[in-house]
Amino acid sequence: WRDTVLVCKKPIGMVQAGKDLKAAPNESAYAEKKPVPIRFNPLAYCGALLQEPKRLTDVVSWHEHIPFAFVLIEMLRPKVFVELGTHKGDSYLAFCQAVNTLGTDTGCFAVDTWKGEEHAGLYDDTVLEELRAHHDPLYGRFSTLIRSTFDEALAKFGDGTVDLLHIDGLHTYEAVKHDFETWLPKVSGRGVVLFHDITVRERDFGVWRFWDEVKGGYPHFDFRHGHGLGVLCVGKDSPAAMSELLNLSKSDEKKIQDFFFVFGHRMAPSAGIQARLQMTYERLLAERDAVIAEKNAQIQGKDEQIQGLRNSLSWKITAPLRKIFGLIK
């Protein structure tokens, strides 16, 4: 990847190993070494690409695709984005962050029961509560968390209205096939569908199998890192940037895959650290709150005892004596 030149509008010189960047002496010298530019240029979206995610959790499986999520929002600038299967929100919040930063005027919708399933595991309402605590203040004006099954949420969207659909629910072959087929009518003429975990073949994961079947009928692009992410262009009126990405040569396709692998992989260690720090922070807050609650309960108990004493008959009878003792002191 380091030998690939992406932006090449004007001659700015050549870089040689072990030497500083120097200006090219003339056009002819530059022309002799001029590389062929890649048709799709991710560096054209550096404003989106170089963002740092605002929230990462211990669910790390999507972290390596966050740089592409940032870029995709700028490429597609969707009017409506829907994610099926959000869990703790690492992927969804990355999309929301890009929408917010880039000002794309996108309506975002996360659909999940927030009860879990056999692949993500079962969990309680704490997951949704923590997600809302981060999500609502930052993105509540354009984003909605819909607590329902995927099928129940279908009625909330008109046909041909969803420009970007991310399918990341139950990962069996039957489930992902059902999700795609039932939601496909909702996707617009410029729509893109994302499938996560297209390289996972353990347990009964079947996204890889469905991806192998469906990608033959549409322009597509796949990333092999981060458990795999499939990009399927189901609309016929895709933006020019999407067409450039989906029509690369095999060699250039590999370079783009490597580019996002490097960006995603470089994020992964810091993401892990941030997730651990976040977990430690939340644990300490919970311990602090528990101590405060315990102390408050003890104080309340003492207050009740004091009030009970003051309301007692003996306290009232001995009031004159306490007044005399007060005068003597």
N, C-alpha and C positions, 0 to 999 in steps of 0.2 A: 504493500500500500504506500509506503513512504516514497516510492519512485514514481507515483502517479501524480500528474498535474491536473487539477480540477478546474481552476480558473486561469484562463490564458487569453484575456482580451488584449493586453498590451505586453510587449517584451519587458520583463523586469529583471532579467538576468537568470543565470543558472546556478544551482547550488552543487558544489562538489564536496565529496566526503572529506571531512577534516578541514574545510576552508570556510571562510566567511562568505555571506551573500554579497556579491558585487554586481554592479550594473553591467549589462551586456554592452560591449563596445559599439556595436552597430547592428542594424537590422539583419544583414546577411549572416553574421556570425550566429545570431539568435535563430534564424530560419533553419540553419543546418541541424540544430539540435531540438527544434520545436517539437514537443510531444503532441499527440492527438488528444484533444480534450474529451473527457467523458460527457456523454449526452446529458445525463442527470447529475447535477452539481449540488450535493448536500450543503456545501459551504455557502451557497446562496441564501441559506436559511439560518445563518449563524446566530441571528438574534434570538431565534427559538432554540437552536441547538445547544447554546451555551448556558441555558438556564440551570439552576440548581433546584432540585425538587424540594418543596417546602415540608413534605411529610413522607417519611418512609417507616414502615413497620417491620416486624420480624417475618412477615410473609414476603420472602425475597424473590420469588419465582418470576416476577414481572419487572424487577428493577432494571435489568439489562436492556429492556426495550423502551425505557422512558425517553432517552434521547430521540428515538424515532417517533414516539408519540408527540413530542414537542414539534418536530418537523412536520409531521403529517397534518396537524391542525393548521399550520400555515399553508401547506400545499393545497389542502382540500377546502379550507375555510367553510366547514359544514354549517348549515342552518340548524340542523338537528343531529345530535349525537346521542346514541343509546348504548348503554353497556348492560349486558345480561350476565349477572354474576359478579358482584363487587367485593364481597367479603369485607376486609379492612380498608379497602379503597386505594391501595397503592397505585394501580393503573388509572382508576377513575379520577383521582385527585390530580394526577399528572396531566390528564387531558383538560381538566377544569382549570388548572394553573395556566396552561398554554392559552386557553380561550380568554382568560382574564388578562394575561400579559399582552397578548397580541390584539385584543379587542375585536374578535371575529364575529361578535353578535350571534353566538351559537347558543341554542337551548340544549342543555345537557340533562340526561335522565339516567339514573342508575336503578336497575330493577333487581331485586333480591328479596328473599324471604328473611334473610339474616337469622336463619336457624341452622344453616350448615347442611352438609350432605356427606355421602360416604367418602368423597375424595378430599374435600376441604376439612372434614370433621364437623362435629356438632358443637354449637356454642350458644351462649345465652345473650341477653339483650345488651350486655356490656359492650360488645363489639359495635353495635349500631350507635349506642350512646356516645362512645369515644369518637366514632366517625363524624357524627353530627356536631360534636363540640368543635372539631376542626373545620368541617365543611360549611356549616351554616353561616358563620360570620364572614367568611371569605367569598363564598360562591353562591350563597342562598338566593341572590337576586336573579340568577340565570340558570340555576341547577336545582333539580328535584330528586330526592331519594324516594323511590316508589317501593313500598314494602308489599310485595305480592309475588305470585308465581309468574313465570315468563308468559304463560298462556293467558293469565288473567289480565296482564298489562297490555295485551295486543289491542284491546278496544280503545285504549287511550291515544292511539296513533292512527292517523289516516293513511290510506295506501299511498305509496310513492312520496313519503315525507321525510324519511330518515336518510341522511346523507352519509353517515358513518355509524356502523353497527359493530360492536365488539362482543363476540360470543365467547364467554368464559365461565359457563356454568358447569353442570355435571358433565364429565368428560368421556362417558361411554359413547360408543359409535351411535347407538340408537338415539341417545339424548341430543347429541350435537347435530345429527341429521334432522331430527324433529325441530330443533330450535332454528336451524337454517331455513328449512322448508316453510315453517309457519310464519317466520318474520320476513322472508324474502319479498312478499307483496308490499311490505311497508317501506322497502328501500327505494330510494329515488333513482332517477335516470342518470345521476352522477354519483351513485352510491358505491361505497367501499365497505367490505365486510372483513373483519379481522378474526382470526382463529388462533387462540393460544394453545400451547402444548402440542404442536404438530410433530414433535420429534420424540415424545414420551411413549414408550411401548411397554411399560411395566403395568402390573395389576390388570385392570380391565379398561385402561385408557384406550379410546378408539378414535380420537381426533385425527391421528396420523392416517388412519385408514380412510376416514371420510374426506380428509384433505386430498389424498391421492386420487380419490374419485372425482371430486367436484372441480379441482383446479384445471382439469382438462377442458372444461367448457367455458372458461373465462380467462381474460388476461390476469396474470398473477405474479406475485413475487414472494419468496419465502426467506426467512432468516432462520438459521440453524442453531444459533446460540440462545441462551436463556430459555431452554425448553422448547424453543421454536415458535415462530410467529408467522402465520400465513396471511398475506394481503391479497384479497380477491376483489377485483374490480368488476362488479356485476352490472353497473350502469353503462350505457352507451355514450353518455355525454361527459366523460370524465375530464377534469381540467388538464391543461397541457402538461403540467408538472407530473401528474400521475401517469400520463401517456409516456413521458420520458423515462420514468422509473420502470415501467412495465415493458418497455421495448428496448432494453439494453442488450448488447451482445453478451455472450456467455462470459467472456473475460471481464467485461466491465461490470456485469452482475456480481461476479466474485469480489471485485474491488469494493463495490458498495456494501456487500455483506461484511467484508472485512472492516470497512470504515465504521459501521455501526457496532460491530463486535468490539472494536477497540474502545469506542466511546462508552458503550454499555459496560464493558468489562472494567474499565477504569473507574466507573461509578460504583461497581459492586463492593469493593472493600470499604469505601467510605459509607456506602449505604448500610453495610453490616454494622459498622461502628455507630452510625447514627441511630440505627434501630436498637442496638444494645443500650446506648445512652438514653434513648427515649423510654425504653422499658425500665431502666434503673430509675429515671426521673419519675415515671408514673408510680413505680413501686414505693419510692420514698414519699411521694405525695400521699399515697394511700395509707402508708404507715403513720405519717404525721396526722392525717385526718382521723385515723382510728384512735390515736392517743388523745387528740383534742376532744373527740366524741366521748371517750371514756372519762376524761377529766370533767367535761361538762355534765355528764350524767352524775358523777360524784358530787359536784357542786350543787346540782339541782336536788340531789338527795339530802344534802346538808341543809339547803334552804327550806326544804319541806319540813325537816325535823325542827328547825328554828321556828318556822311559822306555826307548826303544830304546838310547840311549847308556848309561844306567845298567845295562842288562842285557848290554851288550857285554863281551867278554873283556878288551879293553884297559882298560876302566873298572875292572874288578875287579883287574887286575894292578897298576894305578897307585894303588890305594887306599892302600897304606902311604906312598907319597910324598906324597899329599894330606894324610895325617895329620901327617907331619913338618912340612910347610909350614904347617899350621894351628898347630902348637906354636910354631914360630919366630915367627909373627906375634903 
